[in-house]
Every structure is written in C-alpha cells, then in structure tokens.
Amino acid sequence: MVKETDLYPPVKAFLEGQGYEVKSEVGAADVVALRPGEDPVIVELKTRFSLALFHQGVARLALADLVYLAVPRGTGRGFQKALKENTALCRRLGLGLLTVRLSDGFVEAHCDPGPYEPRISKPKRQRLLREFSRRVGDPNSGGATRVGLVTAYRQDALRCAAHLAKHGPSPGRDVKAATGVDRATTLMRDDHYGWFEKVEKGVYALTPKGMEGLNAYGTPAPLTGTAETENAR
C-alpha cells in the first residue's frame, strides 16, 4: 500500500535538484523548500486526489504563494482523465501539481502555481446557447444523470417518431415539412436511438423500440410555424 511518506524522497530529490534546501513536516506543511533570497515553496503530499488535498493546498496559500500538490502517478484512462481535470482545477485555484512515478522516482510538474486567467471557449458557449434555444420547454430535472436526458436532438427525434406513429412510413421530406425538423432525414438515417428503419430510398418507418421511446418520453411540443403547430390549435 502506498503511503504519503513514499512520495517524500522523490519530491525532495526533485526540489534539491533545483537548488532548494528541503525539510519535511515544518509547521502545518508536509514539505517546505527554500532557496536563498526567494519565497518558500510548499508541497502537500497525498496518496490520491481528494477534496481534502485541495482544502489543504488552499489553506497553505495563507503561508506561501508557491504551493504544489503531489500525488502518485497512476495508469490507465481513469487516472489520465482525473489528472486532466485536477490539473485544470489546480490552475483555477492557483496551485501547482506534481505527480510521482514511484517505480523510478520520476517527478513531473503538470502546472505551476500562479494567478488564474479564465478563457471563454466561444465554440462551447455557442453550442450551449444553440442547445438552449432549440430545446422546447424544460423537460429535465436539474442535477439529473446525463443518461436519458431530453436534449434538443432527442426532442427532434421524438417529433419524427410521433409523425411516423400517426402517418406510418413517410419520406424524410414529408416528416421535415410536417414537423419543422430540418435534419429529419439525416436524423432518421443516422438512427442513434434505434427508433427508425429505412423501408425504401428516403422513406422511414418507426421501429418497436421507437414506439417504446415515444411512450416513455411523450411527444414534445411542436416547433412554431409548422403544420403540427397549426393542427394543435
């Protein structure tokens, strides 16, 4: 079982290689490193990523501007995902992050302490606003799991499914005209949910799974300016 003390020798050697004098368990800090005439560097050691580790790191910012968190380097996709997410979190908190490969003592710095300068991703914001504008109503509960969420795409699929359930196999152009779903043909052709089947060129029918989906989710409100909207009046 990995212990926090296993991390200390590689971290100490890493810092000493940069000209620091290093001591452990100084006051509240796990590791303190000093170079003449410079501010101290503090490193908090933990055997894994945890909320407690970030709490400790933030608390040490009251003692020094240069605070690093250090954890053992893991393997596999799970660790890589956690490393990416926690590196981003460290940047937001102004903390540095080290990983220690215990097999050979290799220490890697993934980010250094410093002020966080947020950058807005315009493509991601546009996708968020596009999804918001296309979704009709508020069909989900805040905080719900991502599985089975009613997205604008799923609402469009349900509109197509409802049309096929009522009118039977139909050309994609007719489904588009009746429902207002511009991507009706592509949506039914791609068939991400297994709800549609192609019966001939450009003509699609509803599958039993599609009927189950329609029963489970119900038919969303029609898009404005469509034949369905006029019929609903």
C-alpha positions as CSV (number, residue, x, y, z in Angstrom):
1,M,0.0,0.0,0.0
2,V,1.3,3.4,-1.0
3,K,2.0,5.8,1.9
4,E,2.5,9.6,1.8
5,T,6.0,9.1,3.1
6,D,6.8,7.1,-0.1
7,L,6.4,10.4,-2.0
8,Y,8.8,12.4,0.1
9,P,12.2,11.1,-1.1
10,P,11.4,11.7,-4.9
11,V,9.9,15.1,-4.2
12,K,12.8,16.1,-2.0
13,A,15.3,15.0,-4.7
14,F,13.3,16.8,-7.4
15,L,13.5,20.1,-5.4
16,E,17.1,19.7,-4.3
17,G,18.0,19.2,-8.0
18,Q,16.7,22.8,-8.5
19,G,18.9,24.2,-5.7
20,Y,16.4,24.1,-2.8
21,E,17.1,23.1,0.7
22,V,14.2,20.8,1.6
23,K,12.7,19.8,5.0
24,S,9.6,17.8,5.9
25,E,6.8,18.4,8.4
26,V,7.5,22.0,9.0
27,G,4.6,23.5,10.9
28,A,1.4,22.6,9.1
29,A,3.2,21.9,5.8
30,D,4.2,18.5,4.6
31,V,7.3,19.8,2.7
32,V,9.0,23.2,2.7
33,A,11.7,24.1,0.2
34,L,13.9,27.3,0.4
35,R,16.4,29.0,-1.9
36,P,18.4,32.0,-0.7
37,G,16.5,35.2,-1.1
38,E,13.4,33.6,-2.5
39,D,9.9,32.9,-1.2
40,P,9.3,29.4,0.2
41,V,7.8,26.5,-1.8
42,I,5.3,24.3,0.0
43,V,4.3,20.8,-1.2
44,E,1.3,18.8,0.2
45,L,1.6,15.1,-0.3
46,K,-1.4,12.7,-0.7
47,T,-1.8,9.1,-2.0
48,R,-4.6,10.2,-4.3
49,F,-6.7,13.1,-5.5
50,S,-9.2,14.1,-2.9
51,L,-11.2,17.1,-1.7
52,A,-9.1,17.1,1.5
53,L,-5.9,17.6,-0.6
54,F,-7.3,20.7,-2.3
55,H,-8.5,22.0,1.0
56,Q,-5.0,21.7,2.4
57,G,-3.5,23.3,-0.7
58,V,-5.8,26.3,-0.5
59,A,-5.1,26.6,3.3
60,R,-1.3,26.6,2.6
61,L,-1.7,29.6,0.3
62,A,-2.0,31.6,3.5
63,L,1.7,30.7,4.1
64,A,3.2,31.0,0.6
65,D,2.3,31.9,-2.9
66,L,4.1,28.8,-4.3
67,V,2.1,25.7,-3.2
68,Y,2.1,22.4,-5.0
69,L,0.1,19.2,-4.6
70,A,1.8,15.9,-5.1
71,V,0.2,12.5,-5.8
72,P,1.5,9.2,-7.1
73,R,1.2,8.8,-10.9
74,G,-1.3,6.2,-11.9
75,T,-2.0,4.4,-15.1
76,G,-5.0,3.9,-17.3
77,R,-7.7,6.1,-18.8
78,G,-9.3,6.7,-15.4
79,F,-6.2,8.3,-14.0
80,Q,-5.5,10.3,-17.1
81,K,-9.0,11.7,-17.0
82,A,-8.6,12.6,-13.3
83,L,-5.2,14.1,-14.0
84,K,-6.5,16.4,-16.7
85,E,-9.5,17.5,-14.6
86,N,-7.5,18.1,-11.5
87,T,-4.7,19.9,-13.4
88,A,-7.4,22.3,-14.6
89,L,-8.7,22.7,-11.0
90,C,-5.3,23.4,-9.7
91,R,-4.9,26.2,-12.3
92,R,-8.2,27.7,-11.2
93,L,-7.1,27.6,-7.6
94,G,-3.6,29.0,-8.2
95,L,-1.9,25.7,-7.1
96,G,0.8,23.7,-8.7
97,L,0.6,19.9,-9.4
98,L,3.2,17.2,-9.3
99,T,2.9,13.5,-10.0
100,V,5.4,11.0,-8.7
101,R,6.1,7.7,-10.6
102,L,7.0,5.5,-7.6
103,S,8.6,2.8,-9.8
104,D,11.6,5.0,-10.5
105,G,11.0,8.2,-8.5
106,F,10.3,10.4,-11.6
107,V,8.6,13.6,-10.7
108,E,6.6,15.6,-13.3
109,A,5.2,19.1,-12.9
110,H,1.9,19.4,-14.7
111,C,1.3,23.0,-13.8
112,D,2.9,25.7,-11.6
113,P,1.3,28.0,-9.1
114,G,0.0,31.3,-10.4
115,P,-3.0,33.5,-10.9
116,Y,-5.8,32.0,-12.9
117,E,-6.8,33.8,-16.1
118,P,-10.1,32.2,-17.4
119,R,-10.6,31.9,-21.1
120,I,-14.1,31.5,-22.5
121,S,-14.4,28.9,-25.3
122,K,-16.6,30.6,-27.9
123,P,-17.5,27.3,-29.7
124,K,-18.6,25.6,-26.5
125,R,-20.6,28.7,-25.5
126,Q,-22.3,28.7,-28.9
127,R,-23.2,25.0,-28.6
128,L,-24.6,25.7,-25.1
129,L,-26.8,28.6,-26.4
130,R,-27.8,26.6,-29.5
131,E,-29.0,23.7,-27.4
132,F,-30.8,26.1,-25.1
133,S,-32.6,27.8,-28.0
134,R,-33.6,24.6,-29.8
135,R,-34.9,22.8,-26.7
136,V,-38.6,23.4,-26.2
137,G,-39.7,23.7,-22.6
138,D,-37.8,22.5,-19.6
139,P,-38.2,18.6,-19.7
140,N,-35.3,17.7,-17.3
141,S,-34.7,17.9,-13.6
142,G,-31.7,19.9,-12.6
143,G,-28.9,17.6,-11.3
144,A,-30.2,14.6,-13.1
145,T,-27.9,12.0,-14.6
146,R,-26.8,12.5,-18.2
147,V,-28.3,9.2,-19.2
148,G,-31.7,9.6,-20.9
149,L,-31.7,13.4,-20.7
150,V,-34.2,15.1,-23.1
151,T,-31.9,17.1,-25.4
152,A,-33.0,19.2,-28.4
153,Y,-31.8,16.3,-30.6
154,R,-34.0,13.8,-28.7
155,Q,-36.9,16.2,-29.0
156,D,-36.5,16.3,-32.7
157,A,-36.3,12.5,-32.8
158,L,-39.5,12.3,-30.8
159,R,-41.2,14.7,-33.2
160,C,-40.2,12.5,-36.1
161,A,-41.3,9.4,-34.2
162,A,-44.7,10.9,-33.4
163,H,-45.2,11.7,-37.1
164,L,-44.4,8.2,-38.2
165,A,-46.6,6.7,-35.4
166,K,-49.5,8.7,-36.7
167,H,-48.9,8.6,-40.5
168,G,-46.9,5.4,-41.0
169,P,-43.8,5.1,-43.2
170,S,-43.0,8.5,-44.7
171,P,-40.5,10.2,-46.9
172,G,-38.0,12.3,-44.9
173,R,-39.1,15.5,-46.8
174,D,-42.7,15.0,-45.6
175,V,-41.5,14.5,-42.0
176,K,-39.4,17.6,-42.3
177,A,-42.3,19.7,-43.7
178,A,-44.8,18.5,-41.1
179,T,-42.6,18.7,-38.0
180,G,-40.2,21.6,-38.8
181,V,-37.3,19.3,-38.0
182,D,-34.8,20.4,-40.7
183,R,-32.5,17.4,-40.0
184,A,-35.3,14.9,-40.1
185,T,-33.9,12.7,-43.0
186,T,-30.4,12.7,-41.5
187,L,-31.7,12.1,-38.0
188,M,-33.7,9.1,-39.1
189,R,-30.9,7.8,-41.3
190,D,-28.3,8.0,-38.6
191,D,-30.8,6.4,-36.1
192,H,-28.8,6.9,-32.9
193,Y,-31.6,5.5,-30.7
194,G,-32.7,2.6,-32.9
195,W,-36.1,4.2,-33.4
196,F,-36.2,4.3,-37.2
197,E,-35.8,1.9,-40.1
198,K,-35.4,2.6,-43.8
199,V,-38.1,0.8,-45.8
200,E,-37.1,2.2,-49.2
201,K,-35.0,5.1,-50.5
202,G,-35.7,8.2,-48.5
203,V,-38.7,6.6,-46.6
204,Y,-38.5,5.6,-43.0
205,A,-40.8,3.8,-40.5
206,L,-41.0,3.6,-36.7
207,T,-39.5,0.6,-35.0
208,P,-40.9,-1.1,-31.9
209,K,-38.1,0.5,-29.9
210,G,-39.1,3.8,-31.3
211,M,-42.7,3.3,-30.1
212,E,-41.3,2.5,-26.7
213,G,-39.2,5.7,-26.7
214,L,-42.3,7.7,-27.7
215,N,-44.3,6.1,-24.9
216,A,-41.5,6.7,-22.4
217,Y,-40.8,10.4,-23.3
218,G,-44.1,11.5,-24.8
219,T,-44.4,13.9,-27.7
220,P,-42.7,17.3,-27.2
221,A,-44.4,20.5,-28.1
222,P,-44.4,21.2,-31.8
223,L,-42.0,23.7,-33.2
224,T,-43.6,27.1,-34.0
225,G,-44.6,27.7,-37.6
226,T,-45.1,24.1,-38.5
227,A,-48.1,22.1,-39.7
228,E,-48.1,20.4,-36.3
229,T,-48.4,23.8,-34.6
230,E,-51.4,24.7,-36.8
231,N,-53.1,21.3,-36.1
232,A,-52.6,21.8,-32.3
233,R,-54.6,25.0,-32.4
